[in-house]
Amino acid sequence: MSREGATAQNGADGDRVFELAVGRLLGIGVALSSICLAAGLAMTLVTASSRATGALLSTGLWLLMATPAARVVLSAVSYARRRDWLFVSLTLIVFLELAASVVVAFRR
Amino acid sequence: MPSVTLPLVVIIFGSGAMAGCVGSMLGLGGGVFLVPLLNLALGFPLRTAAAISLCTVIATSSSVSAGRAGTQLINLRLGMVLEVATVAGSLLGGLTAHLFSEAALQRLFAVVAILTAIAVLSRIHRRNVILDPSVQPGALGGRFFDEEIGATVTYRVKRLPVGLAASFAAGNVSSLLGLGGGILKVPALNTWCGVPVRAAAATSAFMIGVTATGGAIIYYGHGDLPAALAAPAVLGVQLGSWAGLRLAERVSARWLKLLLVGILLVVAGLMFLRSAR
């Protein structure tokens, strides 16, 4: 892989470090959520559904959905560090759109 | 909603595994198989099927992108720009999902399944866009090492508005029907925006997690997402797509694509039939 070629343009080096951080975050998020979902599911099948199983399952779902949202926040922070204000704005717009989804989902 | 029993959990896990396996063999999310299984075979309302499928889409997006990080196949900048449109689309889809009847959603699903079949068929012989190696990637373009051709590929992004429009539509279809929407984005990014297929697919798979989250959270808040039924689907799809990636190397892509086209047309037919009842 020609790193030199890749790094020559538009801050691609920062992008590579950032890409690895994003990958780690996504991997950890999906692993944690799967563990919660598997444990919650096993408990639902073994015991009657209780408060604890419900909490495990919903924690699993929340972790699943929070992972991409956390990735958006991480992106905004990373672009802010590099003073790339256009991309800070874009990632913040995406975050606000997600926040709007939460509002739509839970307004009564 | 049916009560959570061991047989049902096993069936959903199996459906997820099957959908994930076929999906990853073909570079699709698997939602296009999972939604009809849940809706037509198990009789879940399409909204619930879509909500469960969106959870599997998020999981697939996160784990696939985690595995690809560092290869520079994912165009992060382009992804961020297109996400603005795709998440807006998914928000609109989530807001309007309850306005559509079950039959209308089924007909829309049938149409998307047919479009997917056409997109797959048209790509059966085509390899890729031919790229000029001397090109400068510009602000949004990218550069990655393509193992298939053994060289570094550089590309520029052309006609960004087309990419934004396709992403908006993909986000909308995604939250209405529980699909990733890659089937709209990848051909559009490749054909009109000049992004090589592998980079387009990786970038689309990366974006899908955020898009599906926007849709899934709305279904969850509205009570259409039963966690105990989503859990086996999420776990099944992850197992299935892991297996599919390993099987893909041994199976002829052409045969697989023809099989997929057959399945999609059957799914479309069944959805049309069911919507007419």
HADDOCK unambig.tbl for C-alpha pairs under 7 A between the chains (distance, minus, plus):
assign (segid A and resid 1 and name CA) (segid B and resid 145 and name CA) 5.99 0.50 0.50
assign (segid A and resid 6 and name CA) (segid B and resid 143 and name CA) 6.28 0.50 0.50
assign (segid A and resid 10 and name CA) (segid B and resid 139 and name CA) 6.63 0.50 0.50
assign (segid A and resid 16 and name CA) (segid B and resid 70 and name CA) 6.25 0.50 0.50
assign (segid A and resid 19 and name CA) (segid B and resid 69 and name CA) 5.64 0.50 0.50
assign (segid A and resid 19 and name CA) (segid B and resid 70 and name CA) 6.02 0.50 0.50
assign (segid A and resid 20 and name CA) (segid B and resid 69 and name CA) 5.34 0.50 0.50
assign (segid A and resid 20 and name CA) (segid B and resid 70 and name CA) 5.56 0.50 0.50
assign (segid A and resid 23 and name CA) (segid B and resid 65 and name CA) 6.24 0.50 0.50
assign (segid A and resid 23 and name CA) (segid B and resid 66 and name CA) 3.92 0.50 0.50
assign (segid A and resid 23 and name CA) (segid B and resid 69 and name CA) 5.05 0.50 0.50
assign (segid A and resid 24 and name CA) (segid B and resid 66 and name CA) 6.18 0.50 0.50
assign (segid A and resid 26 and name CA) (segid B and resid 62 and name CA) 5.05 0.50 0.50
assign (segid A and resid 26 and name CA) (segid B and resid 63 and name CA) 6.64 0.50 0.50
assign (segid A and resid 26 and name CA) (segid B and resid 66 and name CA) 5.62 0.50 0.50
assign (segid A and resid 27 and name CA) (segid B and resid 62 and name CA) 6.43 0.50 0.50
assign (segid A and resid 27 and name CA) (segid B and resid 63 and name CA) 5.67 0.50 0.50
assign (segid A and resid 27 and name CA) (segid B and resid 66 and name CA) 5.14 0.50 0.50
assign (segid A and resid 30 and name CA) (segid B and resid 59 and name CA) 6.07 0.50 0.50
assign (segid A and resid 30 and name CA) (segid B and resid 62 and name CA) 6.34 0.50 0.50
assign (segid A and resid 30 and name CA) (segid B and resid 63 and name CA) 6.53 0.50 0.50
assign (segid A and resid 34 and name CA) (segid B and resid 235 and name CA) 6.71 0.50 0.50
assign (segid A and resid 37 and name CA) (segid B and resid 231 and name CA) 5.35 0.50 0.50
assign (segid A and resid 38 and name CA) (segid B and resid 231 and name CA) 6.94 0.50 0.50
assign (segid A and resid 41 and name CA) (segid B and resid 228 and name CA) 6.31 0.50 0.50
assign (segid A and resid 41 and name CA) (segid B and resid 231 and name CA) 6.69 0.50 0.50
assign (segid A and resid 45 and name CA) (segid B and resid 5 and name CA) 6.99 0.50 0.50
assign (segid A and resid 45 and name CA) (segid B and resid 6 and name CA) 6.36 0.50 0.50
assign (segid A and resid 57 and name CA) (segid B and resid 227 and name CA) 5.87 0.50 0.50
assign (segid A and resid 57 and name CA) (segid B and resid 228 and name CA) 6.61 0.50 0.50
assign (segid A and resid 58 and name CA) (segid B and resid 227 and name CA) 6.28 0.50 0.50
assign (segid A and resid 61 and name CA) (segid B and resid 227 and name CA) 6.99 0.50 0.50
assign (segid A and resid 64 and name CA) (segid B and resid 58 and name CA) 6.99 0.50 0.50
assign (segid A and resid 64 and name CA) (segid B and resid 59 and name CA) 6.76 0.50 0.50
assign (segid A and resid 65 and name CA) (segid B and resid 213 and name CA) 5.39 0.50 0.50
assign (segid A and resid 68 and name CA) (segid B and resid 209 and name CA) 5.75 0.50 0.50
assign (segid A and resid 68 and name CA) (segid B and resid 210 and name CA) 5.18 0.50 0.50
assign (segid A and resid 69 and name CA) (segid B and resid 210 and name CA) 6.59 0.50 0.50
assign (segid A and resid 90 and name CA) (segid B and resid 80 and name CA) 6.80 0.50 0.50
assign (segid A and resid 90 and name CA) (segid B and resid 81 and name CA) 6.51 0.50 0.50
assign (segid A and resid 90 and name CA) (segid B and resid 84 and name CA) 6.77 0.50 0.50
assign (segid A and resid 91 and name CA) (segid B and resid 80 and name CA) 6.41 0.50 0.50
assign (segid A and resid 93 and name CA) (segid B and resid 84 and name CA) 6.56 0.50 0.50
assign (segid A and resid 94 and name CA) (segid B and resid 83 and name CA) 6.58 0.50 0.50
assign (segid A and resid 94 and name CA) (segid B and resid 84 and name CA) 5.21 0.50 0.50
assign (segid A and resid 94 and name CA) (segid B and resid 87 and name CA) 6.75 0.50 0.50
assign (segid A and resid 97 and name CA) (segid B and resid 87 and name CA) 6.55 0.50 0.50
assign (segid A and resid 97 and name CA) (segid B and resid 88 and name CA) 6.43 0.50 0.50
assign (segid A and resid 98 and name CA) (segid B and resid 214 and name CA) 5.57 0.50 0.50
assign (segid A and resid 101 and name CA) (segid B and resid 91 and name CA) 6.00 0.50 0.50
assign (segid A and resid 101 and name CA) (segid B and resid 214 and name CA) 5.63 0.50 0.50
assign (segid A and resid 101 and name CA) (segid B and resid 217 and name CA) 6.74 0.50 0.50
assign (segid A and resid 101 and name CA) (segid B and resid 218 and name CA) 6.08 0.50 0.50
assign (segid A and resid 102 and name CA) (segid B and resid 217 and name CA) 6.30 0.50 0.50
assign (segid A and resid 102 and name CA) (segid B and resid 218 and name CA) 6.64 0.50 0.50
assign (segid A and resid 104 and name CA) (segid B and resid 218 and name CA) 6.57 0.50 0.50
assign (segid A and resid 105 and name CA) (segid B and resid 217 and name CA) 6.32 0.50 0.50
assign (segid A and resid 105 and name CA) (segid B and resid 218 and name CA) 4.18 0.50 0.50
assign (segid A and resid 105 and name CA) (segid B and resid 221 and name CA) 4.34 0.50 0.50
assign (segid A and resid 105 and name CA) (segid B and resid 222 and name CA) 6.07 0.50 0.50
assign (segid A and resid 106 and name CA) (segid B and resid 221 and name CA) 5.16 0.50 0.50
